[in-house]
Amino acid sequence: MKPKSKSKRAERITAAQFDRKFERGEDIAPYLDLKKAIVVQRVNVDFPSWMVDMLDQEAVKLNVSRQAIIKMWIRERLDPGHRITR
């Protein structure tokens, strides 16, 4: 008989079930796979107003937020192999 693995796997539920549990304040930890979690770090960057205006124009063209444009362009610059086709 094969011994049971000690590593815990995240249980599987639907997104709707997950949302209901979260909204009721239930413990959702068993449904998360924290090994795949991405750590987000907030940074502040100052841009001249003309640059913010141009970012906003691009964001409107692509129907995304200013933050999304900035993240997308920085990602493309740091990792050219990860280009998103538009």
Backbone as CSV, one residue per row, in Angstrom:
resi,resn,N_x,N_y,N_z,CA_x,CA_y,CA_z,C_x,C_y,C_z
1,MET,0.839,-1.178,0.000,0.000,0.000,0.000,0.885,1.243,0.000
2,LYS,0.517,2.205,-0.817,1.297,3.423,-0.980,1.018,4.389,0.180
3,PRO,2.064,4.944,0.817,1.827,5.888,1.912,1.242,7.195,1.384
4,LYS,0.405,7.828,2.198,-0.205,9.094,1.807,0.843,10.201,1.823
5,SER,0.740,11.090,0.858,1.645,12.229,0.776,1.313,13.208,1.885
6,LYS,2.338,13.779,2.491,2.110,14.745,3.552,1.834,16.141,3.008
7,SER,2.163,16.377,1.733,1.916,17.710,1.174,0.425,17.883,0.927
8,LYS,-0.067,19.069,1.271,-1.481,19.356,1.094,-1.713,19.948,-0.288
9,ARG,-2.733,19.460,-0.963,-3.153,20.043,-2.236,-4.384,20.883,-1.968
10,ALA,-4.492,21.976,-2.685,-5.659,22.828,-2.545,-6.892,22.070,-3.018
11,GLU,-7.956,22.162,-2.220,-9.216,21.523,-2.616,-9.775,22.288,-3.816
12,ARG,-10.595,21.608,-4.611,-11.160,22.245,-5.800,-12.641,22.538,-5.584
13,ILE,-12.999,23.789,-5.837,-14.401,24.214,-5.824,-14.574,25.199,-6.979
14,THR,-15.813,25.508,-7.293,-16.060,26.466,-8.371,-15.787,27.882,-7.878
15,ALA,-15.618,28.801,-8.819,-15.391,30.200,-8.467,-16.585,30.755,-7.694
16,ALA,-17.787,30.368,-8.090,-18.989,30.852,-7.404,-19.023,30.356,-5.956
17,GLN,-18.654,29.095,-5.741,-18.603,28.561,-4.378,-17.548,29.290,-3.557
18,PHE,-16.394,29.538,-4.166,-15.308,30.255,-3.494,-15.781,31.652,-3.090
19,ASP,-16.429,32.350,-4.026,-16.923,33.702,-3.757,-17.919,33.715,-2.607
20,ARG,-18.842,32.753,-2.598,-19.839,32.699,-1.523,-19.162,32.483,-0.169
21,LYS,-18.208,31.566,-0.117,-17.491,31.314,1.137,-16.760,32.576,1.601
22,PHE,-16.087,33.251,0.669,-15.353,34.475,0.999,-16.304,35.536,1.530
23,GLU,-17.425,35.744,0.826,-18.384,36.773,1.217,-19.031,36.487,2.567
24,ARG,-19.156,35.211,2.933,-19.707,34.849,4.239,-18.654,34.902,5.338
25,GLY,-17.407,35.185,4.967,-16.339,35.271,5.960,-15.789,33.920,6.376
26,GLU,-16.054,32.883,5.576,-15.553,31.547,5.891,-14.064,31.447,5.567
27,ASP,-13.410,30.466,6.135,-11.996,30.223,5.875,-11.842,29.680,4.458
28,ILE,-11.122,30.420,3.627,-10.912,29.991,2.239,-9.511,29.433,2.024
29,ALA,-8.705,29.384,3.077,-7.319,28.918,2.967,-7.190,27.525,2.344
30,PRO,-8.080,26.579,2.664,-7.914,25.243,2.065,-8.065,25.227,0.538
31,TYR,-8.597,26.297,-0.021,-8.848,26.347,-1.459,-7.769,27.125,-2.212
32,LEU,-6.750,27.587,-1.500,-5.688,28.376,-2.111,-4.417,27.548,-2.256
33,ASP,-3.735,27.714,-3.374,-2.443,27.088,-3.586,-1.398,28.193,-3.453
34,LEU,-0.902,28.386,-2.241,-0.011,29.508,-1.968,1.357,29.361,-2.613
35,LYS,1.683,28.172,-3.106,2.952,27.990,-3.805,2.953,28.733,-5.133
36,LYS,1.762,29.026,-5.645,1.644,29.726,-6.927,1.330,31.211,-6.748
37,ALA,1.301,31.672,-5.503,0.960,33.068,-5.231,2.052,33.999,-5.743
38,ILE,1.644,35.157,-6.205,2.571,36.167,-6.693,2.640,37.281,-5.655
39,VAL,3.843,37.633,-5.261,4.033,38.723,-4.310,4.028,40.029,-5.093
40,VAL,3.193,40.948,-4.666,3.086,42.242,-5.327,3.694,43.287,-4.405
41,GLN,4.531,44.130,-4.972,5.153,45.201,-4.198,4.762,46.531,-4.813
42,ARG,4.276,47.418,-3.994,3.834,48.726,-4.475,5.038,49.659,-4.581
43,VAL,5.100,50.412,-5.675,6.144,51.424,-5.869,5.497,52.721,-6.330
44,ASN,6.131,53.806,-6.025,5.656,55.117,-6.479,6.620,55.634,-7.540
45,VAL,6.066,56.126,-8.629,6.870,56.689,-9.705,6.263,58.038,-10.074
46,ASP,7.109,59.038,-10.180,6.644,60.364,-10.583,6.864,60.542,-12.078
47,PHE,5.807,60.965,-12.785,5.874,61.223,-14.213,5.511,62.688,-14.455
48,PRO,6.102,63.301,-15.477,5.645,64.644,-15.844,4.217,64.562,-16.396
49,SER,3.495,65.658,-16.268,2.080,65.638,-16.656,1.882,65.276,-18.125
50,TRP,2.782,65.713,-19.023,2.625,65.376,-20.429,2.694,63.864,-20.639
51,MET,3.525,63.192,-19.832,3.656,61.747,-19.971,2.395,61.039,-19.454
52,VAL,1.839,61.540,-18.373,0.590,60.973,-17.848,-0.515,61.139,-18.881
53,ASP,-0.557,62.300,-19.528,-1.568,62.533,-20.576,-1.422,61.519,-21.713
54,MET,-0.187,61.263,-22.128,0.042,60.304,-23.212,-0.309,58.882,-22.769
55,LEU,0.014,58.544,-21.528,-0.362,57.231,-21.002,-1.879,57.070,-20.995
56,ASP,-2.562,58.118,-20.570,-4.027,58.074,-20.538,-4.613,57.916,-21.936
57,GLN,-4.034,58.585,-22.924,-4.517,58.456,-24.301,-4.362,57.015,-24.793
58,GLU,-3.215,56.410,-24.505,-2.991,55.012,-24.904,-3.952,54.079,-24.172
59,ALA,-4.175,54.359,-22.895,-5.079,53.526,-22.107,-6.492,53.559,-22.686
60,VAL,-6.931,54.741,-23.097,-8.260,54.863,-23.706,-8.312,54.089,-25.020
61,LYS,-7.264,54.209,-25.839,-7.227,53.488,-27.121,-7.359,51.986,-26.921
62,LEU,-6.676,51.465,-25.888,-6.672,50.016,-25.645,-7.753,49.568,-24.664
63,ASN,-8.517,50.538,-24.157,-9.596,50.253,-23.215,-9.076,49.517,-21.963
64,VAL,-7.973,50.017,-21.414,-7.407,49.478,-20.177,-7.045,50.654,-19.267
65,SER,-6.638,50.349,-18.055,-6.264,51.402,-17.117,-4.856,51.906,-17.392
66,ARG,-4.551,53.072,-16.852,-3.196,53.616,-16.950,-2.200,52.637,-16.330
67,GLN,-2.553,52.078,-15.202,-1.667,51.130,-14.530,-1.387,49.919,-15.414
68,ALA,-2.403,49.443,-16.120,-2.220,48.286,-17.000,-1.238,48.604,-18.121
69,ILE,-1.335,49.810,-18.694,-0.402,50.223,-19.752,1.021,50.229,-19.214
70,ILE,1.211,50.836,-18.057,2.553,50.935,-17.475,3.120,49.544,-17.214
71,LYS,2.319,48.675,-16.608,2.792,47.312,-16.321,3.129,46.559,-17.602
72,MET,2.269,46.689,-18.606,2.463,45.975,-19.865,3.754,46.429,-20.544
73,TRP,3.965,47.745,-20.613,5.147,48.262,-21.289,6.426,47.927,-20.536
74,ILE,6.387,47.997,-19.229,7.585,47.637,-18.461,7.878,46.151,-18.619
75,ARG,6.846,45.327,-18.585,7.043,43.887,-18.780,7.662,43.594,-20.146
76,GLU,7.171,44.257,-21.189,7.724,44.067,-22.536,9.198,44.466,-22.589
77,ARG,9.547,45.510,-21.897,10.937,45.988,-21.905,11.846,45.044,-21.121
78,LEU,11.372,44.555,-19.977,12.189,43.677,-19.138,12.269,42.259,-19.690
79,ASP,11.224,41.820,-20.390,11.163,40.449,-20.899,10.594,40.474,-22.323
80,PRO,11.430,40.826,-23.315,10.936,40.954,-24.691,10.288,39.684,-25.237
81,GLY,10.647,38.520,-24.718,10.054,37.276,-25.178,8.623,37.094,-24.724
82,HIS,8.149,37.966,-23.846,6.795,37.865,-23.291,5.851,38.884,-23.915
83,ARG,6.101,39.260,-25.145,5.282,40.283,-25.814,3.844,39.820,-25.945
84,ILE,2.949,40.721,-25.714,1.521,40.469,-25.863,1.109,40.993,-27.220
85,THR,0.472,40.155,-28.019,0.023,40.609,-29.335,-1.254,41.400,-29.177
86,ARG,-1.302,42.489,-29.885,-2.483,43.364,-29.783,-3.285,43.277,-31.033
